[in-house]
Amino acid sequence: MNRQGVQRRTIGVLMTASAFGYSGFIAVVAVMALLASEIVDSDGLAGIPVAAGTLGAAIASAPLALRSKRRGRRRGIWLGYLIGVIGAGVAVIAGIGGVFWLLVLGAAAFGVGNASNLQNRFGAADLADDDRRARSIALVVWVGTIGAVLGPAAALWINRVGMDAGIDEWVSPLFLGIVGFSIAGLVVSVFLRPDPLEVAGGVEPDAAGRNPLRGMKHSWRVIRPNSMALLAIGAMALSQMAMVAVMTMTPLHMKDYGHAELSTLVIAAHVLGMFGLAPLIGRWADRHGRMRALQVGAVILSVGTISSVVAGYVPALMFLGLFLLGLGWNFAFIAGSALLTESVPAAERVGAQGLSDVLMGLLGATAAFSSGFVKSAVGFHWLANFATVAAVLIFFGAVVIARSSKEVAEATASG
């Protein structure tokens, strides 16, 4: 099989795995805060399991990237899904028993499965041509649309079935996490052959002796003087923080107005924005450039957060605001992933990608952890205000670095 044939097969396998992985993940995320709130009867603490899941993904990203570096994408991604399945099982036990600390522990392990969801996009970029890199990433991201549609809808259905069977409220959807991650891991383990990173020449068995922390320090030394790579990581991390902060508390915000079940549909619209237009965004980013894509994404992200504030509580505007929030994140995620991949030397890409997901996860975890306390203290609208500030930072960062790069290019040409 030639390189293009391997790339086509890789895209198909990773799209299939992501479809199941995101369906299971989003089904759980849609109800996690509601389950936590039922257990502890506190909105302030309800965001902690979601934060733990995001933190689990962050902590696992570098070790999984290192495993991919030394043994190939297949084994790195598969291991993350396996740990995610175990975490979902622990969360089920915690939900049935009403044990909050065990729910947090299970959520942290479950989040490792989402680290594999995220690393699938970089597997799609391993063999992609430069002028098709963003759209290759976007195709794998796009299948998250299936998760956006099926995840929350299935969570709502299985929750009713579970309650009829005597299972505590909001526990049943956790089973969807077990099923989704199990199938995703099986697909990757069996069908991701040949391994794209091996074909690309990016596997280094000698990396086995490296410490993940040392690897991150090395990657940071490579990235630090590189303004393009810094922008890529900053845009992904800030957009993740903005998105998670608002998304985590949206179900509880709607619950305050007596529409808890409607929140699953709003989250579905939000995740549809995150994934649904990804192929078009990838093509647009390949055609018009990463910088412009980041600028457009930042504007859309800010409009979404502002809509959430202006809405007060108008269901139609909540649907619109959360959709735009996801769409703005999509622009930053795809353009940032492509920009990072092509801004660092090939030998350093996997480490830089792992560090990127660590930082993205840490900011997301911080946002999820603090979101409940911010909502309780000063209101949901302040979460949206903070997210708007993050969007503004992304916009001006892209403008400044794009202008600086243009000036450098013009000076080099004239010289």
Rosetta blueprint (number, residue, H / E / L):
1 M L
2 N L
3 R H
4 Q H
5 G H
6 V H
7 Q H
8 R H
9 R H
10 T H
11 I H
12 G H
13 V H
14 L H
15 M H
16 T H
17 A H
18 S H
19 A H
20 F H
21 G H
22 Y H
23 S H
24 G H
25 F H
26 I H
27 A H
28 V H
29 V H
30 A H
31 V H
32 M H
33 A H
34 L H
35 L H
36 A H
37 S H
38 E H
39 I H
40 V H
41 D L
42 S L
43 D H
44 G H
45 L H
46 A H
47 G L
48 I H
49 P H
50 V H
51 A H
52 A H
53 G H
54 T H
55 L H
56 G H
57 A H
58 A H
59 I H
60 A H
61 S H
62 A H
63 P H
64 L H
65 A H
66 L H
67 R H
68 S H
69 K H
70 R H
71 R H
72 G L
73 R H
74 R H
75 R H
76 G H
77 I H
78 W H
79 L H
80 G H
81 Y H
82 L H
83 I H
84 G H
85 V H
86 I H
87 G H
88 A H
89 G H
90 V H
91 A H
92 V H
93 I H
94 A H
95 G H
96 I H
97 G H
98 G L
99 V L
100 F H
101 W H
102 L H
103 L H
104 V H
105 L H
106 G H
107 A H
108 A H
109 A H
110 F H
111 G H
112 V H
113 G H
114 N H
115 A H
116 S H
117 N H
118 L H
119 Q H
120 N H
121 R H
122 F H
123 G H
124 A H
125 A H
126 D L
127 L L
128 A L
129 D L
130 D H
131 D H
132 R H
133 R H
134 A H
135 R H
136 S H
137 I H
138 A H
139 L H
140 V H
141 V H
142 W H
143 V L
144 G H
145 T H
146 I H
147 G H
148 A H
149 V H
150 L H
151 G H
152 P H
153 A H
154 A H
155 A H
156 L H
157 W H
158 I H
159 N H
160 R H
161 V H
162 G H
163 M H
164 D H
165 A L
166 G L
167 I L
168 D L
169 E L
170 W L
171 V L
172 S L
173 P L
174 L H
175 F H
176 L H
177 G H
178 I H
179 V H
180 G H
181 F H
182 S H
183 I H
184 A H
185 G H
186 L H
187 V H
188 V H
189 S H
190 V H
191 F H
192 L L
193 R L
194 P L
195 D L
196 P H
197 L H
198 E H
199 V H
200 A L
201 G L
202 G L
203 V L
204 E L
205 P H
206 D H
207 A H
208 A H
209 G H
210 R L
211 N L
212 P H
213 L H
214 R H
215 G H
216 M H
217 K H
218 H H
219 S H
220 W H
221 R H
222 V H
223 I H
224 R L
225 P L
226 N L
227 S H
228 M H
229 A H
230 L H
231 L H
232 A H
233 I H
234 G H
235 A H
236 M H
237 A H
238 L H
239 S H
240 Q H
241 M H
242 A H
243 M H
244 V H
245 A H
246 V H
247 M H
248 T H
249 M H
250 T H
251 P H
252 L H
253 H H
254 M H
255 K H
256 D L
257 Y L
258 G L
259 H L
260 A L
261 E L
262 L H
263 S H
264 T H
265 L H
266 V H
267 I H
268 A H
269 A H
270 H H
271 V H
272 L H
273 G H
274 M H
275 F H
276 G L
277 L L
278 A H
279 P H
280 L H
281 I H
282 G H
283 R H
284 W H
285 A H
286 D H
287 R H
288 H H
289 G L
290 R H
291 M H
292 R H
293 A H
294 L H
295 Q H
296 V H
297 G H
298 A H
299 V H
300 I H
301 L H
302 S H
303 V H
304 G H
305 T H
306 I H
307 S H
308 S H
309 V H
310 V H
311 A H
312 G L
313 Y L
314 V L
315 P H
316 A H
317 L H
318 M H
319 F H
320 L H
321 G H
322 L H
323 F H
324 L H
325 L H
326 G H
327 L H
328 G H
329 W H
330 N H
331 F H
332 A H
333 F H
334 I H
335 A H
336 G H
337 S H
338 A H
339 L H
340 L H
341 T H
342 E H
343 S H
344 V L
345 P L
346 A H
347 A H
348 E H
349 R H
350 V H
351 G H
352 A H
353 Q H
354 G H
355 L H
356 S H
357 D H
358 V H
359 L H
360 M H
361 G H
362 L H
363 L H
364 G H
365 A H
366 T H
367 A H
368 A H
369 F H
370 S H
371 S H
372 G H
373 F H
374 V H
375 K H
376 S H
377 A H
378 V H
379 G L
380 F H
381 H H
382 W H
383 L H
384 A H
385 N H
386 F H
387 A H
388 T H
389 V H
390 A H
391 A H
392 V H
393 L H
394 I H
395 F H
396 F H
397 G H
398 A H
399 V H
400 V H
401 I H
402 A H
403 R H
404 S H
405 S H
406 K H
407 E H
408 V H
409 A H
410 E H
411 A H
412 T H
413 A H
414 S H
415 G L
